[in-house]
Amino acid sequence: PAERPSAKELIKHRFIKNARKSPKLLERIRKSRISTIVILSFFPL
């Protein structure tokens, strides 16, 4: 752990800097969240 880069260092990494938002992934996340809300509405905690 002591040798791991910090979050500040990692955010500057080219992998993160070159990352783009994926419309398909964002849509899947949105649908998943909606499904979770619907399911929880039937089974309140």
N, C-alpha and C positions, 0 to 999 in steps of 0.2 A: 504493500500500500504506500509506503514512503516514496517509492520510485514512480508511482502513477502520476500522470500529468493532472493538473488542476482543471476545473471546469472552464476557467478563463483561458487556459492554454488550449483545451480541446475545441472550444468554440471557434478558434482561429485556424483549426485544421482544414486543409483543402477539401476533405471529404464532406465536412459540414458546410463550408462556404459554397461548394458547388452543388449542394443538394437543392432540388427543386420540389415544389409541392406537387403532389400527384393528384389530379382531379378524381381519378378512379378510387384511390385510397381514401380521399376525403369523403367521397360519396358512400363508401362502405362503412366508414366510421359513423357518418350521419345516420345511416339506416340502422346500424347496430344500436346506437343510442336511442333511436325511436322505438325499436323493438324492446329494449330494456324498460323504457318508460311504460309501454303498453303492458308488458308482463307484470311489472310491479303494481300497476293499477288494479290488476286482478288479485294480487296477493300482497296486500299492504303489510309492511313490517311492523 
